[in-house]
Amino acid sequence: MSRDDRARVWSAGAQPERTALAWSRTALACTALLGLLVRQLLPDHPVAAIGLAATAVPVVVAVALAARARYRAGHHALHRGGALPDGRLAAGCVLLTTLVAVAAAVFIATG
């Protein structure tokens, strides 16, 4: 494969798009798990279920919005040669995952 062929195969928009889709899937998976946890907690622990939903839903929305903004910033950075986005999205995802994990542990512990 010649150098020109390799240049045509690579798409500057593909990597940020795949990353954005991965972040969106992560937010969707956490939302689904959160919904299941709230559904299971609601009959026996309504305060905990409402507290979990009130805490985690804004984080899910923030992660989804940050994924979209990060995609745009990364796409523009690749085309213009600027700096890639920072790690705030990863930190938000860690927070979301921790919230869901703590809720799952509480659910399991309270049996």
C-alpha positions in Angstrom: 0.0 0.0 0.0 1.5 3.3 -1.0 1.6 6.4 1.2 -1.3 8.0 -0.7 -3.5 5.0 -0.2 -2.8 4.9 3.5 -3.7 8.6 3.7 -7.0 8.0 2.0 -7.9 5.1 4.3 -7.5 7.1 7.5 -10.4 9.3 8.4 -9.7 12.2 10.8 -13.3 12.0 12.0 -13.5 8.3 12.7 -11.5 8.1 16.0 -13.5 10.9 17.8 -16.7 9.5 16.5 -15.9 6.0 17.8 -14.9 7.5 21.2 -18.1 9.6 21.4 -20.2 6.5 20.6 -18.3 4.6 23.4 -19.0 7.3 25.9 -22.7 7.4 24.8 -23.0 3.6 25.3 -21.4 4.0 28.7 -23.9 6.6 29.8 -26.7 4.5 28.4 -25.6 1.4 30.2 -25.3 3.2 33.5 -28.7 4.7 32.9 -30.2 1.3 32.4 -28.5 -0.2 35.5 -29.6 2.9 37.5 -33.2 2.3 36.3 -33.1 -1.3 37.4 -31.6 -0.4 40.8 -34.2 2.3 41.4 -36.9 -0.1 40.4 -35.7 -2.7 42.8 -35.0 -0.2 45.7 -38.3 1.7 45.4 -40.7 -0.7 47.2 -38.5 -1.3 50.2 -36.3 1.8 50.3 -38.1 4.7 48.6 -35.9 7.4 50.1 -32.7 5.7 49.0 -34.2 5.1 45.5 -35.2 8.7 45.1 -31.9 9.9 46.5 -30.0 7.7 44.0 -32.0 8.9 41.1 -31.7 12.5 42.1 -27.9 12.2 42.5 -27.1 10.0 39.4 -29.5 11.4 36.8 -27.7 14.8 36.6 -24.4 13.0 36.4 -25.7 10.8 33.5 -26.9 13.9 31.7 -23.6 15.6 32.3 -21.6 12.7 30.9 -23.8 12.5 27.8 -23.5 16.2 27.2 -19.7 16.2 27.9 -19.3 13.3 25.4 -21.0 15.4 22.7 -18.8 18.4 23.5 -15.7 16.3 23.6 -16.5 14.9 20.2 -16.8 18.3 18.7 -13.6 19.6 20.4 -11.6 16.5 19.4 -12.9 16.6 15.8 -11.9 20.3 15.5 -8.5 19.7 17.2 -7.6 16.9 14.7 -8.5 19.0 11.7 -6.9 22.2 13.0 -3.9 20.7 14.8 -4.9 21.9 18.3 -4.8 20.3 21.7 -7.1 17.4 22.4 -9.7 17.7 25.2 -8.8 17.1 28.9 -10.0 14.3 31.2 -13.1 15.8 32.8 -15.3 13.4 30.9 -13.4 10.4 32.2 -13.7 11.8 35.7 -17.5 12.2 35.3 -17.8 8.7 34.1 -15.8 7.4 37.1 -18.1 9.3 39.4 -21.2 7.9 37.7 -19.8 4.3 37.8 -19.0 4.8 41.5 -22.5 6.0 42.3 -24.0 3.0 40.5 -21.6 0.6 42.2 -22.4 2.0 45.7 -26.1 1.8 45.0 -25.7 -1.8 43.8 -23.7 -2.7 46.9 -26.3 -1.1 49.2 -29.0 -3.1 47.3 -27.1 -6.3 47.8 -26.3 -5.6 51.4 -29.9 -4.8 52.3 -31.0 -7.9 50.5 
